[in-house]
């Protein structure tokens, strides 16, 4: 029953986000929300024109910042004051704060770790993973077939990246015994 409640909560969250985006776009005319709506995706250029008319870097009604200027975007993306976490002068991140995801890291940690991982994701390296990934996918699908029915997320989508990564790292699968 808890799986059903979790699925309902997840679906409600998705629909709530959609409703919030629609409200921000259609009622408040938030340009960022408009770009996420079907009409904005079909023809984003009027929205881009409106963003440019508002200025180089302007706040949105939802509290974000937006710009249609390449120069401004490039400047923000290269400025260390803008990052995943606010930069505090000379204060390194606490070890307890460090997550396992590169997405949660600011430079120079993100850059250093990305550089270390880069060879594993070259086109040649990724092509070499094909058979191992196909074997993992087939194994998960065989388990689902044997069960008769399964939840796509908990039975396939969630375990797939974990199984692939542990296989690539040479960590034995705890579920295979």
C-alpha positions in Angstrom: 0.0 0.0 0.0 2.9 2.4 0.7 4.0 2.0 -3.0 0.5 3.2 -4.1 0.7 6.2 -1.6 4.1 7.1 -2.9 3.0 6.9 -6.5 -0.1 9.0 -5.7 2.1 11.6 -3.9 4.6 11.7 -6.8 1.8 12.1 -9.4 0.2 14.8 -7.2 3.5 16.6 -7.0 4.0 16.5 -10.8 0.5 17.8 -11.4 1.0 20.5 -8.8 4.2 21.6 -10.6 2.4 21.7 -13.9 -0.5 23.8 -12.4 2.0 26.2 -10.8 3.8 26.6 -14.1 0.5 27.2 -16.0 -0.6 29.7 -13.4 2.7 31.6 -13.5 2.7 31.6 -17.3 -0.9 32.3 -18.1 -1.9 34.5 -15.2 1.4 36.3 -14.2 2.9 36.1 -17.8 6.2 34.8 -16.3 8.5 34.4 -19.3 10.3 31.4 -17.8 7.0 29.7 -17.1 5.7 30.6 -20.6 8.8 28.8 -22.1 7.7 25.6 -20.3 4.2 25.7 -21.7 3.2 24.1 -25.1 2.8 27.5 -26.8 6.2 28.7 -25.6 7.9 25.5 -26.7 6.2 25.7 -30.1 7.3 29.3 -30.7 9.7 30.7 -28.1 10.8 33.7 -30.1 8.1 36.2 -28.9 9.0 35.2 -25.3 12.7 35.8 -26.1 11.9 39.2 -27.6 10.0 40.1 -24.4 12.9 39.0 -22.2 15.4 41.1 -24.3 13.1 44.1 -24.0 13.0 43.8 -20.2 16.8 44.2 -19.9 20.1 42.4 -19.9 19.5 40.6 -16.6 16.1 40.9 -14.8 14.3 39.1 -12.0 11.2 36.9 -12.8 8.0 37.0 -10.8 9.0 33.5 -9.4 12.2 34.9 -7.9 14.6 33.6 -10.6 16.8 35.7 -12.9 16.7 35.6 -16.7 18.6 36.9 -19.6 18.5 36.4 -23.4 22.0 38.0 -23.7 24.8 35.5 -24.5 27.3 38.0 -22.9 25.3 38.1 -19.6 24.8 34.4 -19.4 28.4 33.7 -20.2 29.5 36.2 -17.5 27.2 34.6 -14.9 28.3 31.0 -15.8 32.0 31.9 -15.5 31.7 33.9 -12.3 32.5 31.9 -9.2 30.1 33.9 -7.1 27.3 32.1 -8.9 27.3 28.4 -8.1 25.4 25.5 -6.8 26.2 26.6 -3.3 27.0 30.2 -2.2 30.7 30.8 -2.1 32.1 31.9 1.2 35.5 33.5 0.9 38.2 31.0 1.9 35.8 28.6 3.5 35.9 25.1 2.0 32.8 22.9 2.1 32.4 20.8 5.2 33.0 17.1 4.5 29.5 16.3 5.8 28.1 18.7 3.2 29.8 17.1 0.3 27.4 15.0 -1.7 28.2 12.2 -4.2 26.9 14.2 -7.1 29.0 16.6 -9.2 25.9 18.6 -9.6 26.1 19.6 -6.0 29.7 20.9 -6.3 31.2 24.2 -7.2 34.5 24.7 -8.9 37.3 23.8 -8.3 36.1 20.5 -6.8 33.6 19.9 -9.6 36.2 20.7 -12.3 38.8 18.4 -10.7 36.5 15.4 -10.3 35.0 15.9 -13.7 38.4 15.9 -15.3 39.2 12.6 -13.5 36.0 11.0 -14.7 36.1 12.3 -18.3 38.1 9.4 -19.8 35.4 7.0 -18.6 32.8 8.8 -20.7 34.7 9.3 -24.0 32.8 8.0 -27.1 35.1 5.0 -27.3 34.7 4.1 -23.6 31.0 4.4 -23.7 30.7 2.2 -26.9 32.7 -0.4 -25.0 30.0 -0.4 -22.2 27.2 -1.3 -24.7 27.3 -5.1 -24.1 27.5 -4.8 -20.3 24.6 -2.3 -20.2 22.5 -4.5 -22.6 23.2 -7.5 -20.3 22.0 -5.5 -17.2 18.9 -4.3 -19.0 18.1 -7.8 -20.1 18.6 -9.1 -16.6 16.2 -6.5 -15.1 13.6 -7.3 -17.8 14.0 -11.0 -17.1 13.3 -10.4 -13.4 10.2 -8.3 -14.3 9.0 -11.1 -16.6 9.5 -13.7 -13.9 7.5 -11.6 -11.5 4.6 -11.3 -13.9 4.1 -7.6 -13.2 6.4 -4.9 -11.9 6.7 -1.2 -11.2 8.6 0.5 -14.0 10.4 3.0 -11.7 11.2 0.7 -8.7 11.7 -2.4 -10.8 13.7 -1.0 -13.7 14.4 2.8 -13.9 15.8 3.1 -10.4 18.0 0.0 -10.3 19.3 0.3 -13.8 21.8 3.1 -13.3 22.9 1.6 -10.0 23.4 -1.8 -11.5 25.3 -0.4 -14.5 27.6 1.8 -12.3 28.4 -1.0 -9.9 29.1 -3.4 -12.8 31.4 -0.9 -14.4 33.2 -0.4 -11.1 33.5 -4.2 -10.6 31.3 -4.2 -7.5 29.5 -7.5 -7.1 25.7 -7.4 -7.4 24.2 -8.1 -4.0 20.9 -9.2 -5.5 22.5 -11.9 -7.8 23.3 -14.3 -5.0 
